[in-house]
Amino acid sequence: MDRNLRFATQVKFSPENIQEFSEKLNTLSPIELVDLIESKPPEEKNLIFKALSQNLEVQTFEYLPFRTQKEILNILPSEEIAYLLNSISPDDRTTLLQELPNGLVTHLLKYLSPEERALTIKLLGYPENSVGRLMTPDYLSIKMDWTVKQVLDFVREKGKDSETINVIYAIDDKGVLIDDFRIRQFLIAPLDAQVKDLADYHFLALHVDDNEEKAINVFRKYGRVALPVVNEKNVLLGIVTFDDILAVAVKEDTEDIQKIGGTEALDGPYMEIPFLSLMRKRVGWLIVLFLGEMLTASAMGYFEDEIAKAVVLALFLPLIISSGGNAGSQASTLIIRALALGEITVKDWWRIMHREIYSGIFLGLSLGVIGFFRVSVWSLFTNIYGIHWPLIAVTIFLGLTGVVLWGSLSGSMMPLILKRLGFDPAVSSAPFVATLVDVTGLIIYFSIAKIVLKGTLL
Amino acid sequence: MDRNLRFATQVKFSPENIQEFSEKLNTLSPIELVDLIESKPPEEKNLIFKALSQNLEVQTFEYLPFRTQKEILNILPSEEIAYLLNSISPDDRTTLLQELPNGLVTHLLKYLSPEERALTIKLLGYPENSVGRLMTPDYLSIKMDWTVKQVLDFVREKGKDSETINVIYAIDDKGVLIDDFRIRQFLIAPLDAQVKDLADYHFLALHVDDNEEKAINVFRKYGRVALPVVNEKNVLLGIVTFDDILAVAVKEDTEDIQKIGGTEALDGPYMEIPFLSLMRKRVGWLIVLFLGEMLTASAMGYFEDEIAKAVVLALFLPLIISSGGNAGSQASTLIIRALALGEITVKDWWRIMHREIYSGIFLGLSLGVIGFFRVSVWSLFTNIYGIHWPLIAVTIFLGLTGVVLWGSLSGSMMPLILKRLGFDPAVSSAPFVATLVDVTGLIIYFSIAKIVLKGTLL
């Protein structure tokens, strides 16, 4: 097997030679094929894919990353697209379709069989990022009065079409979920026992309108392979499997991380996203932050006289406002993550504010003391801060304490306010909070200076 | 059932009343018990836990978050600790022990049976964050010459002790892994078929020394329930199951996000971590950044004459250096995440640098043009920038372009350099990069100003 893979990695496939190598390619596993296809340029990707048997084609397609799936859909003849879309599992199909532009989706839906089309439209009808979009209707459901033998025969017969047979669900005549079973319970039970003998009537289920974040946290907490999805009447609609949840968890975290860094979510690997898309995702926020930061120039213009009289104040300005920005970045990032993990909710704002006031005072005093000594020690050996250095030291101390306290407080409250207003809290990125604190921190610092230095330097 | 849960949520348990409620508590499911225990103060947590039957105790313990597990271990009598530790699954036990201080681990190891102790020490012997620490030896292995009936009988007999029976592994007489099977393959195959008839000799395995990040990416890519773990000789040592991987994935992402925000990883929920621990995790980096940022005061001291002559230069300083910091935060965050997802490696540095030079020029010119117009438009209506405003506009334009380019470049290279030196790339947080760019950006800006404004303002 290894020999064929090594060979396939080295050969350069072309329309002329692909037929003769087709047999060797078909001995590879879907996993080997995915790695092989991904290592090749687009033309060769398509050639390899078309040389596969239909069965292998479907299996390989499901493992391919989205952008390659899209490339391949663009070049396949219609009948192959139809076969492929009808064969992949409904949740993978929904994920694929929801990533495509709307026009293309309508086009692709035409290739589905009436039943598959109805199913896909139904899944696409649930709100984006909802559990409904992630679920598959391929599960096994049984009745409470069946025997273990009946269940096992049923699994043998129907198991091939089911997304997972690790978990089996008992429903009543109206489709209401009554209990969940692991397949192992039936394997180790006597064949003539009844399903109800094994029941404990405890189960965990997701609601079809739950959002992805909630689903991730439930899976993480309870470590399940799959979870049933129900509607308001507890009717079983489908299941969500852990593999889709793991993919969604990583995707959501990537989006959060990118937003915290001050860009829009990239929606693709860094090296593969086209340059202009990358710029579009980055320049927007940079400009917004730039316009916000322009207020610093205006605010400083307001203190221009003070700066002219005491240039020494300007020397410490970046130090003080960036310390406030750093404290704010820390606080906002901690709160964004705790919100995403469900550790805190907006309702906890009062306790969080309490905590961040104490944190801000502690952190502000720590930096304030260091700043005070920086000015004092330098002044003992040089004359750079003039005869009024003790007053400057006090200004730096109070400025740092105030700005860091303000940074912690506004950094922690910003994600909560955004969430409360229905926005994504991750938008209160480190650069966003830093900019906010730059403008306000500058005003705090110069106001303190005006008070402390009045009658001496100012 | 709900009635008992509702009741238990409302009652305040005390040493006096716990016995009489014990029966009702024992009707609850482990999941309900976890939620109940978590909602109560520590004293009650312990009371509830001790009132459970041993079987329920073990199941509930496995679902409890680490800090509650630790609380409970602290109050249980020795024989209960022994029972508990011997009963929970080996991978959960290893995870628990590796979170505890070393002295306590040695203490707890005493409670394990000789076999369980040998096993745990072996698992603890693998490097931290390695697949070896995550694996469990509770899997089912079969031989190629068995029949399907033999396999199913074996599953019925041994399945109870196994972490997962979704996947079953075929090994040879030396323990070398030959193939993996899903339980469904046996359920839908004729009973007299042989294992080798179902084999395809394709399998995916992790190496025992692989790190967690690699394991996460393999699970994410191939959507498996469990993966086998082998050593250099392909001997099957254990399996890793998806539930542990999901937990590790979320933990790693939390650590990365917190580091990107400029704190150390919290290792616990924001609201529950003690105040002083929270401060310790935050003040360290704030001080490091503060000391770094002090260089801005020194660098500005060097340009004090220029500032005194043209205070207008100081007005734009925060705007320019923070724009460089923002561009740097974007670049470093994108690179940190792409590294974690395995999309790029340190070897790609040349291509990344190339991409970020173009990005930096594009983003720098975009902001530079806006800055240029800001000064120009203001100057048409006011006189705040004096008669030399065109030169100031040019200084702002060149300064922004240069500093943003420098920010993008250093922000993208920093994570790669840290990774190359063996550090965690996430340490090059948004605040870290912003501080670095503040100091260097200031020098770039004033140097440009000195050249452009020489003979006029300076």
HADDOCK unambig.tbl for C-alpha pairs under 7 A between the chains (distance, minus, plus):
assign (segid A and resid 29 and name CA) (segid B and resid 202 and name CA) 6.60 0.50 0.50
assign (segid A and resid 63 and name CA) (segid B and resid 222 and name CA) 6.52 0.50 0.50
assign (segid A and resid 156 and name CA) (segid B and resid 187 and name CA) 5.41 0.50 0.50
assign (segid A and resid 156 and name CA) (segid B and resid 188 and name CA) 4.30 0.50 0.50
assign (segid A and resid 157 and name CA) (segid B and resid 188 and name CA) 6.85 0.50 0.50
assign (segid A and resid 159 and name CA) (segid B and resid 184 and name CA) 6.97 0.50 0.50
assign (segid A and resid 165 and name CA) (segid B and resid 184 and name CA) 6.98 0.50 0.50
assign (segid A and resid 166 and name CA) (segid B and resid 166 and name CA) 6.44 0.50 0.50
assign (segid A and resid 184 and name CA) (segid B and resid 165 and name CA) 6.98 0.50 0.50
assign (segid A and resid 187 and name CA) (segid B and resid 156 and name CA) 5.44 0.50 0.50
assign (segid A and resid 188 and name CA) (segid B and resid 156 and name CA) 4.34 0.50 0.50
assign (segid A and resid 188 and name CA) (segid B and resid 157 and name CA) 6.90 0.50 0.50
assign (segid A and resid 202 and name CA) (segid B and resid 29 and name CA) 6.72 0.50 0.50
assign (segid A and resid 220 and name CA) (segid B and resid 243 and name CA) 6.97 0.50 0.50
assign (segid A and resid 220 and name CA) (segid B and resid 246 and name CA) 6.17 0.50 0.50
assign (segid A and resid 220 and name CA) (segid B and resid 247 and name CA) 5.80 0.50 0.50
assign (segid A and resid 222 and name CA) (segid B and resid 63 and name CA) 6.62 0.50 0.50
assign (segid A and resid 223 and name CA) (segid B and resid 243 and name CA) 4.56 0.50 0.50
assign (segid A and resid 224 and name CA) (segid B and resid 243 and name CA) 6.83 0.50 0.50
assign (segid A and resid 243 and name CA) (segid B and resid 220 and name CA) 6.96 0.50 0.50
assign (segid A and resid 243 and name CA) (segid B and resid 223 and name CA) 4.58 0.50 0.50
assign (segid A and resid 243 and name CA) (segid B and resid 224 and name CA) 6.86 0.50 0.50
assign (segid A and resid 246 and name CA) (segid B and resid 220 and name CA) 6.18 0.50 0.50
assign (segid A and resid 246 and name CA) (segid B and resid 246 and name CA) 6.45 0.50 0.50
assign (segid A and resid 247 and name CA) (segid B and resid 220 and name CA) 5.80 0.50 0.50
assign (segid A and resid 253 and name CA) (segid B and resid 253 and name CA) 6.77 0.50 0.50
assign (segid A and resid 254 and name CA) (segid B and resid 337 and name CA) 6.82 0.50 0.50
assign (segid A and resid 257 and name CA) (segid B and resid 257 and name CA) 6.12 0.50 0.50
assign (segid A and resid 258 and name CA) (segid B and resid 333 and name CA) 6.26 0.50 0.50
assign (segid A and resid 258 and name CA) (segid B and resid 334 and name CA) 6.24 0.50 0.50
assign (segid A and resid 261 and name CA) (segid B and resid 329 and name CA) 5.42 0.50 0.50
assign (segid A and resid 261 and name CA) (segid B and resid 330 and name CA) 4.97 0.50 0.50
assign (segid A and resid 261 and name CA) (segid B and resid 333 and name CA) 5.21 0.50 0.50
assign (segid A and resid 261 and name CA) (segid B and resid 430 and name CA) 6.43 0.50 0.50
assign (segid A and resid 262 and name CA) (segid B and resid 329 and name CA) 6.85 0.50 0.50
assign (segid A and resid 262 and name CA) (segid B and resid 330 and name CA) 5.50 0.50 0.50
assign (segid A and resid 263 and name CA) (segid B and resid 330 and name CA) 5.95 0.50 0.50
assign (segid A and resid 269 and name CA) (segid B and resid 338 and name CA) 6.91 0.50 0.50
assign (segid A and resid 269 and name CA) (segid B and resid 343 and name CA) 6.37 0.50 0.50
assign (segid A and resid 270 and name CA) (segid B and resid 338 and name CA) 6.39 0.50 0.50
assign (segid A and resid 279 and name CA) (segid B and resid 359 and name CA) 6.85 0.50 0.50
assign (segid A and resid 283 and name CA) (segid B and resid 363 and name CA) 6.15 0.50 0.50
assign (segid A and resid 286 and name CA) (segid B and resid 326 and name CA) 6.87 0.50 0.50
assign (segid A and resid 287 and name CA) (segid B and resid 367 and name CA) 6.71 0.50 0.50
assign (segid A and resid 290 and name CA) (segid B and resid 319 and name CA) 6.98 0.50 0.50
assign (segid A and resid 290 and name CA) (segid B and resid 323 and name CA) 6.39 0.50 0.50
assign (segid A and resid 293 and name CA) (segid B and resid 319 and name CA) 5.40 0.50 0.50
assign (segid A and resid 294 and name CA) (segid B and resid 319 and name CA) 6.07 0.50 0.50
assign (segid A and resid 296 and name CA) (segid B and resid 318 and name CA) 6.76 0.50 0.50
assign (segid A and resid 296 and name CA) (segid B and resid 319 and name CA) 6.70 0.50 0.50
assign (segid A and resid 297 and name CA) (segid B and resid 315 and name CA) 4.94 0.50 0.50
assign (segid A and resid 297 and name CA) (segid B and resid 316 and name CA) 5.48 0.50 0.50
assign (segid A and resid 297 and name CA) (segid B and resid 319 and name CA) 6.96 0.50 0.50
assign (segid A and resid 300 and name CA) (segid B and resid 315 and name CA) 5.59 0.50 0.50
assign (segid A and resid 301 and name CA) (segid B and resid 315 and name CA) 6.48 0.50 0.50
assign (segid A and resid 308 and name CA) (segid B and resid 308 and name CA) 6.54 0.50 0.50
assign (segid A and resid 308 and name CA) (segid B and resid 311 and name CA) 6.52 0.50 0.50
assign (segid A and resid 311 and name CA) (segid B and resid 308 and name CA) 6.50 0.50 0.50
assign (segid A and resid 315 and name CA) (segid B and resid 297 and name CA) 4.95 0.50 0.50
assign (segid A and resid 315 and name CA) (segid B and resid 300 and name CA) 5.57 0.50 0.50
assign (segid A and resid 315 and name CA) (segid B and resid 301 and name CA) 6.45 0.50 0.50
assign (segid A and resid 316 and name CA) (segid B and resid 297 and name CA) 5.47 0.50 0.50
assign (segid A and resid 318 and name CA) (segid B and resid 296 and name CA) 6.77 0.50 0.50
assign (segid A and resid 318 and name CA) (segid B and resid 318 and name CA) 6.68 0.50 0.50
assign (segid A and resid 319 and name CA) (segid B and resid 290 and name CA) 6.98 0.50 0.50
assign (segid A and resid 319 and name CA) (segid B and resid 293 and name CA) 5.40 0.50 0.50
assign (segid A and resid 319 and name CA) (segid B and resid 294 and name CA) 6.06 0.50 0.50
assign (segid A and resid 319 and name CA) (segid B and resid 296 and name CA) 6.69 0.50 0.50
assign (segid A and resid 319 and name CA) (segid B and resid 297 and name CA) 6.93 0.50 0.50
assign (segid A and resid 323 and name CA) (segid B and resid 290 and name CA) 6.37 0.50 0.50
assign (segid A and resid 326 and name CA) (segid B and resid 286 and name CA) 6.88 0.50 0.50
assign (segid A and resid 326 and name CA) (segid B and resid 431 and name CA) 5.61 0.50 0.50
assign (segid A and resid 329 and name CA) (segid B and resid 261 and name CA) 5.44 0.50 0.50
assign (segid A and resid 329 and name CA) (segid B and resid 262 and name CA) 6.90 0.50 0.50
assign (segid A and resid 330 and name CA) (segid B and resid 261 and name CA) 4.98 0.50 0.50
assign (segid A and resid 330 and name CA) (segid B and resid 262 and name CA) 5.53 0.50 0.50
assign (segid A and resid 330 and name CA) (segid B and resid 263 and name CA) 5.95 0.50 0.50
assign (segid A and resid 333 and name CA) (segid B and resid 258 and name CA) 6.27 0.50 0.50
assign (segid A and resid 333 and name CA) (segid B and resid 261 and name CA) 5.24 0.50 0.50
assign (segid A and resid 334 and name CA) (segid B and resid 258 and name CA) 6.25 0.50 0.50
assign (segid A and resid 337 and name CA) (segid B and resid 254 and name CA) 6.84 0.50 0.50
assign (segid A and resid 338 and name CA) (segid B and resid 269 and name CA) 6.91 0.50 0.50
assign (segid A and resid 338 and name CA) (segid B and resid 270 and name CA) 6.38 0.50 0.50
assign (segid A and resid 343 and name CA) (segid B and resid 269 and name CA) 6.37 0.50 0.50
assign (segid A and resid 359 and name CA) (segid B and resid 279 and name CA) 6.85 0.50 0.50
assign (segid A and resid 363 and name CA) (segid B and resid 283 and name CA) 6.14 0.50 0.50
assign (segid A and resid 367 and name CA) (segid B and resid 287 and name CA) 6.70 0.50 0.50
assign (segid A and resid 430 and name CA) (segid B and resid 261 and name CA) 6.46 0.50 0.50
assign (segid A and resid 430 and name CA) (segid B and resid 430 and name CA) 6.53 0.50 0.50
assign (segid A and resid 431 and name CA) (segid B and resid 326 and name CA) 5.60 0.50 0.50
